[in-house]
Amino acid sequence: MRAMFIYNPNSGLQKINNRLSYIVETLLTKYSVVDVFKSLNKEDFIKKCQESCGVYDTLIFAGGDGTFNMVVNALANKENKPILGVLPTGTINDAAKNFGIKRNLKKALKIILKQNAKYFDVGKINDHYFAYVAAIGAYADIPLVTSPKVKKKIGPLAYYFKALPRLFKIRKIEGEILIDNKKLLPYKTPFILVLNSSHMGGFKINPKSNMSDGKFDLYLSKTEPFNGIFSYLLFKHRLQHYLVSSMEIQVPIDDNWDIDGEKGPKGNVKISVICNEFRIYQK
């Protein structure tokens, strides 16, 4: 079997450089070939991922949620995709946590060597793809405006400090959502959340998530104090929840959507599920 190992120079670079020999030697106990690439930039990373199709059995990558998003966008709808293997080195690593992969290099490598592969769905939002979340509203811009230097220093606390002012700045979005081309849902909410994930922001807020059922979880909170954040964390019965295969969302604000912690499109969007598009080694 052949494996490509690629890592993002902006996510956990020093740790990967220091352990590169250990990583390769460990992978060689399962694979006959392990080719290593350090990506020079986003374009180079995407190109290398695409070149893995039909050549390698496994694409192993190190990085965080943004890196996971790059892999998904590079390979979605490509033929002969390799199975994915993840070594989480990001700040939150929500995408990896969905598959029982935590930020522990030895344990993450063990999961890859175990070779327990699982299919999972991805989402398409207009012309972009996402692995686990699309969101807009009160808290959605936090991953987009948090400084990488601060994240490196204090980790997830960087996001939580950014969230504090948003507790008291009331947001309200009003519009309509067309669900599965048949149900028109008027809404009034501070925050729209589309999840293919059990985790969000480091918290397990959606424990019954099924990542390979062809549906996403659509959550809408009420316009209430603290912009509904405590409904997600403590009072889930207050949330509107729908299982959806496709949706057209009318958004009358100029904010960017957050997709996997990366900047997505603005305004109105069409979101659809691409069922069982990828395979990944999981715990």
N, C-alpha and C positions, 0 to 999 in steps of 0.2 A: 504493500500500500504506500501511497505517496501523499505527503502533507506539505502545504505551504503555511509558513508562519509569518505573519505581517503585523507590525506594531506601529501605533500612532505616536509620533515623536512628541506630541503635546499632552499625552496622558500617561503618567507613570513611567516616563522615559528612563530615569535614572535606575529605578528598581529593575526594569527589564534589562538594561545594559549590564547591570551587576550580576544578574542571574541567567544571562543568555546561554552560557555553556550548560548550566544545569537543565534549562528548559529543553535544549536540543538533545542532550544526552538522554533525558527522560523520554522524550517523544520517539527516539530511535529504538527504544525497547518494543515499540508497537509498529512503527513505520520503517520501511526500507529506505525511504528518501524523505528528508526534511529540508526544504529550501527556505531560507530566511531572507526577508525583505524588511528594511527600515524605510517607511514611506517618507518621501521628501516634502510632500504637501498633500492637500486633499485630492487634487487631480491625479497625482501619482498613485495614491492609495486606491482610488476607485479603479484606475486602469489595471493595477496589479490584481485586484480582486476579480475583475472581469476575465483576466487572463488565466485564472485558476479553473474556469469552467472547462470540463472535458479533459483536463490535464491532471488534476489532483483529486484524490478521494476526500480529503478534508482541508478546509480553510480554517486555520486557527489564527485568531487575532487577539491582541491585547489592547485594552482601552476601556472607555466608559460608555455611557448611553449614547453620546454623540458618535462614537466610533461604530457602535452597533447600528445606528441609523445610516451611517455611510455604507456599511456592508449591505444592508437591506436595499438601499437605493441603487447600489452598484449592480446587484444581482437579481433584483425582482424581474420576473418574466424572462430571465435568461434560461437557456436549456443546459442540461448536464451540470447543474450546480453541484458543488461539493457540499458535504455535510459540514456544518459549522461547529467550531470549538471555540470557547471563550475563556480568556484569562482576564478577569475584571481588574482594572486599575484606575477606574474613575472615582468621582466623588460620592455618588449615590449608588450606581449600578443596579437600578431598578430592573432593567431588561434582563440582566443575568440572574437576578434573584428569582425571577419567575420560573427558572429551570433548576432551582436549588444550587446555583453556582455563586458562592460567596468570594469575597476578596481575600482569598488565601491561596497562594500560588500552588502549593503542594496538593491541596484538595482539588483545585480546579484542573490541574493536570491529571489527577487520578480519575476524574470524571471523563476526560477525553480518552484515557487508556481503557476505561471500562466499556466504551463503545455502545452505550445505551442511547440510541437515537430516537428523537421524537419530532413529529411534524408540528408546525405551528403556522397560524395565519398571520398575514400582515395587512395593513390598511393602505388604501390609496386615497389621498386628499388632493383633489384637482390633478396636477401633474407630478406630485411628490408621493413618496411612500413613507410609512412609519411602522415601527415594530410594536409599540405598546401604548402610546398615548398621543392624542391630539386634544388641545385645550385652548380656550380663549376666555378672557375675563379677568376677574379680580387678582388672581395669583399666577396666571399663566405666563407672565413675562419674567418671573423671578429667575429661571435658568438663563434667560437671554441677557439680563442686565447685571448678573453677579460676576464680579471680577475673577478671572482665572487665578490671579495671584492670591486673592483672599481665600478662594476655594482650596488652594494648595496649602495655605497656612492653617486653616481651621476646619477644613473638610465640610461636612453637611451643615455645620453651624452657620456657614456663610449664607446658605439659602434661608435658614430660619430667621436670621437677623433681617434679611431683606423682606421677609413676609410680615414682620411686625407692623410697619406702617400701614400695610394693606388691610389689617384687621379693622382699622378705624376710618378708612376712606371708602365710603359706601359706593358700590358699583351696581348698575342695573342695565341689563341687556334685554331688549324686547324684540321678538320676531316670531317666525314660524319655522317649523322643521317638518319636512315631508319624509316620513318613515316608510321604507320599503315600497316606495312609489304608490302608496295607498292611504296612509293615515296622515292627515295634516294636524300638527300639534302646535298650538300657540304656546309661547313660553315667555316668562319674565323671571330672570335669574341673574345673579352676579357672576356666574361662572358656568361655562359649558365644558363638560368632561366626557371624552370618548375614550374608553379604556379597552385594551386587550391585555390586561395585566392584573395581577393581584396586588402589586405594589405601586405606590405613587409617592414621590418625595421621601422615600425611605420608610414609609409607613405601609403596613399591610391593610389596605382599606377595602379590598375587594376579594376576600378569601375564596369565594366560589367561582372565580374566573376560570373559564375554559378557553385555552388559547388555540384550540383546533376544532371548534364547532361551527365555524363559518359565521359567527355573530360577534359583535362588539357590545360592550356595556355602555349605554348612554345615560349619564347622570346629570340631573338638573337640581340645584339647591334652591331654596326659597330666598327671597330678598329679606334677610333677617340680620340681626347684629353680627358683626365679625364676618360678613359676607359668606355665611353658611359653612365656614371651615369646620366648625364643630359638629355639623351634621355628618360630615364625612368621617370624622374621627370617633365620635361618640354616639350620635343619634341618627343612625342610618335610616330609621323609619321615617324621617322627615324628608328624605330625598325622593324625587321622581326617578324611577329606574326603568329602562327599556332595553330589551335585547334586540339588536338591529343588524341587518345584513347590509343595508345601504341607507343613506340619508342625504337630503339636500337641506343645508342649514342657512337660513337668512340671518346675516349678522350686520346690523346697522351701525357698526363702529369701525374705526380705522386701525384697530390693533392687529398685530401679526398673530396668527395661530402659533402655538408652541407645539412642535412635533418632535417627540423624543428629546426634549431639551434644546432643540435647534429651531431657528427662525423659519416659520412656514409662511404660507400665503396670507393675504389680508382679506377680510370681508367674507362674502358669501362663498360657500364651498360645497362640493359634492364629495362624499366619503363612501367608499365601498370596501368590502372585505374580499381579499384574495385568499381563498381557503387552501390550507396546507401547502403553502408556497415554498417553505423551507423545512429543512431538517436540522436539528441541533443535538449535540450530545448533552444529556441532562443527568442529574443525580438519580 
